[in-house]
Amino acid sequence: MIMPTASEPIRHHHAHPIDFESVREVPDSHAWPDLHDHPTASAQGAAVPVIDLSATATNVLEQLARACESWGAFQVTGHGVPTGLLRRVEAAARGLFALPTNRKLEAARPDDGVSGYGRARISCFFPKLMWSEGFTIAGSPLDHARTLWPDDDPLAFCDVIEEYKEEMKKLARKLMRMMLVSLGLTVAEAEGKTGWIGPSEEAGGMSAVLQLNSYPVCPDPDRAMGMAAHTDSTLLTLLFQSNTSGLQVLQVVGDNGRDRTARWVTVPPMPGALIVNVGDLFQILSNGRYRSVVHRAVVSRTSHRVSVAYMCGPPAASKVEPIGKLVGPGCGPVYRPVTWPEYLSVKGKLFDKALASVMRTEVSLERI
């Protein structure tokens, strides 16, 4: 695989995704020379953990801790999000991406903006383009929906999106609380640590962006990449990947020595399940104990895949730093305090070097 560097981002000549439906072969702009940087594990050889949040067993927190330490990702069932809502949000995403390209471009994301239609933001760090298109929603989707469906009622799309965002907000707060408790905090400490994951609506002040992704059918999937390898600049990302396989996470096996190996593991879709990715900010919060997961998306010759990612972080003004309870003699803070906007700015310049850049200078890179 072509790996990014922390040098000046690449400026591509193409401002927007190609019209994938009209393409009969992968153009050079989207042809990746090597997609086999790590071996891909068989389904029998490795599996991302599946955790039932409705279970009464006392080991749910232990399962969360093991999954976050070993994988940085897991699937959740028993999460309470209605199956019907998952079907409706998938239909809404498919309906959006089925629009003519010129209509979608009317809602294009501006270079200095957050919301709108366009290619993945990480595209600028890779010399080849990705076989995907996306639509980002920060705040209300109404203005863009009016542009996308000028002759129809845009409220049907907006209502589904708003309902989905509310369900994801509740689930994200629940997972944040459980993951902090799995690190050894009490519930009161977990809620008091931040002030924005408490049980009341007023306390649920986490910021969030909804990302709809489309991975069209590809004539030669062995030469194309849906989404290149990256970590999320979030606390948590909650992903619904519908019923089509494509997500892969990088599992690192072994210690930091010579025996350390890595392999791509496909996360198979499970009916009604959601995928949880640990983000960079949670790695900072946990003082490096829980790792943000490197992941990517591959494409298919026969199936059009869509996914919906709820990407959540702290309020813009809140500093994220290692939890005091995880810091002590012989285990000082690995990272310096940083806000989400500050970290996004760093990630936008340094990409995969961003986490290392916010490490405290006295901390050795081998520490994590």
Summary of the structure (lengths in Angstrom):
residues: 368
radius of gyration: 20.0
end to end distance: 24.0
largest distance: 64.4
contacts: 1136
relative contact order: 0.17
helix: 33%
strand: 20%
